[in-house]
């Protein structure tokens, strides 16, 4: 009987360590993602930016707003990566234009910077940043996006959340 009780106590102590490790992983993911979201949000607080588009060969003025985030943490079967963390982000854009240029594409930076009328473009994509917990650190392993009106995810460029969502500096 003593051996049985001792075995139960050992199992109980071992399971407490597992739960402590799990809670530590959850807490560290929450802290990391809160810092990422705060950094991105802070970049939005500096106002509109003017950017050159190599696709249209035009300048435009924009601002990112309404950042939405969600996280999920899942236990895996892997011994190397026992937890998977997902940070999901999406944001709306505000584009600036003028009465005489409703499209908002400008030949030069100075014209674009003078645009003052705004048009809100709701988020069209949702991006997931997939992290794996390895050696007590969260390592970004995959980035995937999907259009909000579609179900399937597609692999996206491998960038950090800050590279995707922080407002770029003026060119």
C-alpha angles and dihedrals in degrees: 000000000000090000090051093050091045090051091050091049091050091049090048092051091047092051090050089058090051092051091046090053091048093050090048090053092048093048093047092050091050091049093047094047093045088055092049093049091047091051092050092045091050090055088057092056093068094075134240124342132209115225138180117231114214088194097059097021087229137114122239138178120228145159130200117225145162097044110196122193139181133177135203130184122198132186114235133200091237120111091202095049108023094172136042120203125196124198112191120195139178134163141183124236130223114209121197126218142159132237091255093045111040092167091063097220113132136190094226141022095248094058092047092050090056093059109115109166115091139215122189117221111195118225113279099184139043118209127204123202109201118205130184122209107235127166091348092307134101111236121194106234107164143012122202135171138191135191109250092238093053132070104213126082123223127201111257135197111298102249133138119256089254092055089052101043112021116102110256121236119254114276 
